[in-house]
Amino acid sequence: MVEVEIKGKKLANGGDEKSRDSHKYTGIVEDCCCDYETVDSVNGAVLYPLLQELVTTPFFRYFKVKLWCDCPFWPDDGMCRLRDCSVCECPENEFPEPFKRPSLHGLAKDDLICQEGKPEAAVDRTLDAKAFRGWAVVDNPWTNDDETDNGEMTYVNLQLNPERYTGYTGPSARRIWDAVYSENCPKYSSGESCQEKKVLYKLISGLHSSISIHIAADYLLDETTNQWGANLQLMHDRVLKHPERVQNLYFTFLFVLRAVTKAAPYLEQAEYDSGNHLEDMKAHSLIRQLIHNPKLQAACPLPFDEAKLWQGQSGPELKQQIQKQFRNISALMDCVGCEKCRLWGKLQVLGLGTALKILFSVDGQKHPDQHLQLQRNEVIALMNLLNRLSESLKSVTDMGSSAAMDGLVLEPSSKAINVIQRLRELWMANWWKNVPVSPLS
């Protein structure tokens, strides 16, 4: 049983430093092999700093993506109707020389200045013409993405397009999440015995929590002054006040971390070639530091045990069913109306699909002839997803404390209120029994 502790007590008018509250989870993360305290410790000391550095290297900061596709599920023009989602493609002569496009096909040659639309949802397409050689193109049974049609693909510099608030809300955004949950991974009942279905729901819920956290952590607080910062109220409303969402975030993090550690031999031997030799050596070194880190291996040697899934006669059929559901979720990313949201949705769903592929599509023990093969884009998505989840866990710790300081995480549940009221009633009844009665005359 997971226990949520809230320590300390907020004083009126801010209080002092000793009154600082913390929103802390204890015990083993459900269906995983590590506890919350260990995850927080290892993430803060090892994974977060390594991943932050890794994703800035040239190899890991460029992502190949098909940004404009027809929605396969309902009629849609593919355009976000919000002004904040409009896209301005800046002229090629504004890009740094190393990031020039290898092809100018389809781009206007005029030196245009973007006057309309704001950059919150715009995707800046910069790339390195020498990047990414020597990686095979192999189908992933878990995802809907197809990299074979390079004519419609573009490279995006993820560092110039951070995942944050874009203004993409309303019916269109809700329609995506409704389709994800209701049609492809409905929430399991309390008596659900199918572990595989629970895993899929938790993964999507954890990813959803992470996305919400990044929106809250980098939010447009004041449009008139272009002030960005943390929206603690949004963080609380969307994530912190829902313990299950935080728990699923930890679960998704450990699931993806397990995929990375399982793929360690492949990742160590992979070719990280972006054309920048020194930076590529740095990327390879950071990968080795991550997968062979003694602190990680000692604290959490097996983040998630995938061997317990797909057992029994129905295992293969169940796997095909859940693969189909996840492919549908992958395809739903083409229906996202905000370009930057679509970029990060595609990347993170591909990263999750890559983790599923590593853990469930290759079994070297039962089938020695099977060998893991990953696309370059899959590795980039996997490591960027792990970094996103790592950032989210850190935000839960940092912003959770800040939210508590503002009194946002101390709202008692209705159940807690009922208990408090009942205790008060019992105390009052007992108190009146022991009060001496004064004579009236």
Protein Blocks (a to p, Z undefined) as FASTA:
>chain_A
ZZdddedjddehhiamklpccdddedjdehiabdfklmmmmmmmmmmmmmmmmmmpmklm
pccddfbdcdfkbgcehiafbfklpccdddfklpcfklpcfbfghiafbdcddfehcfkl
pccddddfkgoghiacdddfkbmbdfklmmlgccddfklmccddehigcjklmmmmmmmm
mmmmccddfklcblklmmmmmmmmmmmmmmmmmmmmmccfblklopacddfklmmmmmmm
mmklmmmmmmmmmmmmmmmmmmmmmmmmpccdehiaklmmmmmmmmmmmmmgmklmmmmm
plbafklgoiajklmmmmmmmmmmmmmmmmmmmmpmbfklmmmmmmmmmmmmmmmmmmmm
pcfklmmmbccdddfklmmmmmmmmmmmmmmmmmmmmmmmmmmmnopmmcccfklmmmmm
mmmmmmmmmmmmmpccddfZZ
